[in-house]
Amino acid sequence: MGQSTDAILCFGRKLSEEDVALMGEDGDWISGSNIVMHCSDSYTEYILVAKDSVVTARRGYPEKITSLEIKDGWLSEITAAEDEHSLEHQEPNWWLCSWWGY
């Protein structure tokens, strides 16, 4: 099995270590949620995102970006997730990040 080196473009807000601790140690909050994992499988970092904003370009397969428009409902989706997990509200942004892992 080879290494994955993916580029990820998403709209949301970064999660701090304190945010992750508030959300729970076991990581169950990741599955089925608005979370993008980035950095690496050895040192994982997280971004709370609007689900439909995520574009992933896998090695050798570029993705065309035609707009950086913030769609209706994205801000409320992020705010609702912040409220659900008792996180401080932060202004979301576009993030270009990477994932290196298996």
N, C-alpha and C positions, 0 to 999 in steps of 0.2 A: 504494500500500500504506500503511495507516494504522499508527498507534502502538498497541501493546498495553499495557494497564495492568491486569495480572492480580494478584489476591491469591492467596497460596499459604500453606496451613497444612500443617505437616509435623512429624514427630517425628524428631529426630536431634541432631547436634552440628555447630556451625559449624566450617568449615575456615579456618584462618589462612593467611596468605601463605606461611608456612613449610611448612604441611601441603601446600599446593598445589605448592610447589617439590619436596617429597619425592615427590609422586605423579607428577611429570613435567611438563616444559615444553610438550609438544606437545598436551596436552588429550585424547589418545586414551582416557584413563582415564574420561572423562565418559560416553561412549556405552555404553549397556548396563549402567550401574552404578547405585549408590544415590545419585546426586548430583542435588541441586536447585540450579539457577542462580537467583540473585535479584539485586536491585538494578537494573542496567540493562545493555544491550548495550555501553555505553561504559565501564562500570566494574562488571564482573561479580564477584559474590561467590558462595560455594558453601556448601552444607550437605550433610553426609553423612547420609542418611535411611534409615529403614525404608521399603522401596518401597511397601508397601500403606498407609502412613500419609498419603500426599500427597493433598491436596484442593486443586484450583485453581478459583477463581471468576473467570471471564472477565467483562470489562465487559458489564453488562446481564444476566448470567446468574448469580444468586446460588446458592450451594450451602448446603443445610441440614446443620448439624453436629448429630448426635444424641448423640455421646459423645466424650470425650477419653480413653477407655480405652486403656491400653498393652497391645496384643495379645501373646499368647504368641509368642515367637520374635523379636520386634522388637529386644530388647536384644542377643541373640546375633547377629542379622544385622548390627547396627552394629559390635559388637565384632569379628566376623569380617572386616568390611571394614577396620577400623582395623588389625588384624593383617596383612591382605594387603598393605597399603600402608605398614607399619611406622610407624603413627601412634601417638602417646601416647593412652592411653585417657582419654576425658572422659565425664562424666555427660551423657546425652542429655536433651533437653527438648522441649517443644512450641514451635514457632516459627511466628509469623505474619509473613510477609515479602511483598514485592511484586516484580514484574518490569515494567520499563518498557523497551520496545524494539520492534523490528520482527518 
